[in-house]
Amino acid sequence: MRRKAFTLVELLVVIAIIALLASLLLPVLSRTKSQGKQAACLSNLHQFGFALQMYANDNAGDLVANLPANLSGHSWVQGNLQIPDQATNTAGLQQGLLYPYVNQPAVYWCPADPSQTDGRPRVRSYSMNSWLGSRYMITYSGSTAYRTFLRENELAPVGPAKIWAMMDEHEASIDDGWFLVTMDDSQPFASYPGTRHQRGYVWNFADGHAEKAGLRDPDTALTPGSKTTSIKNSDWIRLKQATTVR
């Protein structure tokens, strides 16, 4: 029995259907992949939230030290990602005060972080609120009216669920583990939140919970190279409101 072959038109119709299905499925797959990376980033910051609490429990209520790179002393993490031999070296993680509590280097890196140095992925994607872990911001210009937090009991009157602790920082601005927020509006977005989770970032809070924050203001710049300067920017205001209080 002779089998009937497909005609050219029928083959073209099949190809068109396959192409249509692919065009419908690819965005879904891409969105699913992106959501998976966001979930992993949230998991990382949940782990850091628990680590911050465990550190305080083991150290009589003291919060882990958080210092800018220009100051000497141990901090929650060491290393400056703007220095090539430190950007891809896990030694800075292992020397940090939180490493005994978070001792898997992969947890320090957001899977959606595309940044590389010399063709190798950087080892860290997160930074810590500059108002937690030291009194340095008291001496920062224009900042004396706001509180710094060295101990858990200093957070209690404010509400630890209202103060962010660690954040997914933009790959173009991340350097040390210290995320600068200038409450006097002298440098809006001096350190810049990440934008790799559907134009948003993940952060955790002093009570241990973590969540995503989307950048909602259309005037918010996407890169630190063109930083937003308006002090009325709603994303900047939200960041300040969760950073510290008077």
Buried (B, 14 or more C-beta within 10 A) or exposed (E): EEEEEEEEEEEEEEEEEEEEEEEEEEEEEEEEEBEEBBBBBBBBBBBBBBBBBBBBEEBEEEBBBBBBBEEEEEBBBBBBBEBEEBBBBBEBBBEBBBBEBBEEEEBBBBBBBEBEBEEEBBBBBBBBBBBBBBEBBEEBEEBEEBBBBBEBEBBEEBEBEBBBBBBBBBBEBBBBBBBBBBBBBEEBBBBBBBBBBEEBBBBBBBBBBBEBBEBEBEEBBEEBEEBBEEEEBBBBBBBBEBBBBE
